[in-house]
Amino acid sequence: MRAIEFQEFGGPEVLRVTEVPVPEPGPGEVTIDVAYAGVNFADLKARSEGYRVPALPFRPGLEVSGRIRAVGPGVEGLGPGQEVAALTAHSGYAEVALAPAATVFALPEGITLRTGATLPTVLPTVQALIHEVGRLRAGESVLVHGAAGGVGTVAGQVARLAGAGAVYGVVSRPGKAEEALASGYDEVFVGDGFPEEVRRATGGRGVDLVLDPVGGDTLRRSLGTLARFGRLVSYGNAGGAAPWQAGPGELYPRGLSVAGFSVLALAQDDPEALRAIAAASFRLAASGAVELPVTAEFPLSAASEAHRLMDGRTTTGKLLLRVAGE
C-alpha cells in the first residue's frame, strides 16, 4: 500500500510516498481503509522537530475517516465495512491505517466521510476546552487564540452554543479575521495588541476564559486579560517557546487558574473519557449546530504541499488529504 513517511527531520520536502506492507490488527486494534486523513499542526511538529516520534522512519497522521477493513481479537461493536472516524496516534497518512479500537468512532448518520475526517481531534478538543476543562458558564466571556484555525473556527461556535455572553478571537494576520468573524466571534483582534483590545472591549474587566494553543509570551500576556477568578486553558505550544510557568505572583491576587489539555494524552490515559466527550461533540456536528470548514484538500501524494501551506501560517479552517475519497 502507499503511505507517506519521512526518514529525517526537516521541511515538507522530507515527506515521501513509499510502498509498505498492509498492517494487520492485533488484539484490541482495527484497520481502516482510509478515505481522508486530517492534517494537523502536530504532524508538522513531528516532521520538523520530532514531536512524539519514537523512531525513524516515521509515518505521520493523527486522524482518519474511512471504512473498517478488519478487526483484531477482542474488538466488539465494530465490524468490517462500517464507516468510522478514528484517532490513530500516528500512521494516518496511508491507504490503510491501524488504530486502537478504543479511539475508533462510528460516524453518526448524515456525516460524510469527508466531514468525518475533521472530527476526531477538533470536536473533542473543543468540547473539552469549553465544557470539561474551561467550565464555561452562561453569560461568561471567552478569548480564543488561533480563532481562524481548525480548532478556533469551531471553538467560537461551541462557545456561543454554550451561552457565552461574548466571544473574542485573536488571529495572526488581518486576512484571517473575516474567517473568524463568520464562526461566531463578536470581535477579532489581530496580532500582539490583543491585551489592550480585550481591555477596551470589556470595559477594563477582562474575560472569564482564555483558550491558548500558542504558549510562551502569548500565554503570559493572556493571563493579564483575565477577569477576577478567570481561567486559562493551555492546549498547545505552537510558538515553540520554553515550557510556561505561572506562580503565586500572577495567580493569587485575582484568583486566576491555569489548566492544560491534550486530546492525544487523554486518548492514551483514559480512552473511555475521550469516548464520552467525542460522543457529545459528534452530536453537535450531526445536528448541524456546528460546521467544520474544510478549506483545502490534497491527494495523498501531495502531503508535502499540504504541509508547506500550513507551514506558511496563512491557512484557515481544516486541511485534508484525500486518500480513497468517498
C-alpha positions, 0 to 999 in steps of 0.5 A: 500500500502507499503511505507517506513517511519521512526518514529525517527531520526537516521541511515538507520536502522530507515527506515521501510516498513509499510502498509498505506492507498492509498492517494487520490488527492485533488484539484490541486494534482495527484497520481502516481503509482510509478515505481522508486523513486530517492534517494537523499542526502536530504532524508538522511538529513531528516532521520538523522537530520530532514531536512524539516520534519514537523512531525513524522512519516515521509515518505521520497522521493523527486522524482518519475517516474511512471504512473498517477493513478488519478487526483484531481479537477482542474488538466488539461493536465494530465490524468490517465495512462500517464507516468510522472516524478514528484517532490513530496516534500516528500512521494516518497518512496511508491507504490503510491505517491501524488504530486502537479500537478504543479511539475508533468512532462510528460516524453518526448518520448524515456525516460524510466521510469527508466531514468525518475526517475533521472530527476526531481531534477538533470536536473533542478538543473543543468540547473539552476546552469549553465544557470539561476543562474551561467550565464555561458558564452562561453569560461568561466571556471567552478569548480564543487564540488561533480563532481562524484555525481548525480548532478556533473556527469551531471553538467560537461556535461551541462557545456561543452554543454554550451561552457565552455572553461574548466571544473574542478571537485573536488571529495572526494576520488581518486576512484571517479575521473575516474567517473568524468573524463568520464562526461566531466571534463578536470581535477579532483582534489581530496580532500582539495588541490583543491585551489592550483590545480585550481591555477596551472591549470589556470595559477594563474587566477582562474575560472569564476564559482564555483558550491558548494553543500558542504558549510562551509570551502569548500565554503570559500576556493572556493571563493579564486579560483575565477577569477576577477568578478567570481561567486559562486553558493551555492546549498547545505550544505552537510558538515553540517557546520554553515550557510556561510557568505561572506562580503565586505572583500572577495567580493569587491576587485575582484568583486566576487558574491555569489548566492544560489539555491534550486530546492525544494524552487523554486518548492514551490515559483514559480512552473511555473519557475521550469516548464520552466527550467525542460522543457529545461533540459528534452530536453537535456536528450531526445536528448541524449546530456546528460546521467544520470548514474544510478549506483545502484538500490534497491527494495523498501524494501531495502531503508535502504541499499540504504541509508547506501551506500550513507551514506558511501560517496563512491557512484557515479552517481544516486541511485534508488529504484525500486518500480513497475519497468517498 
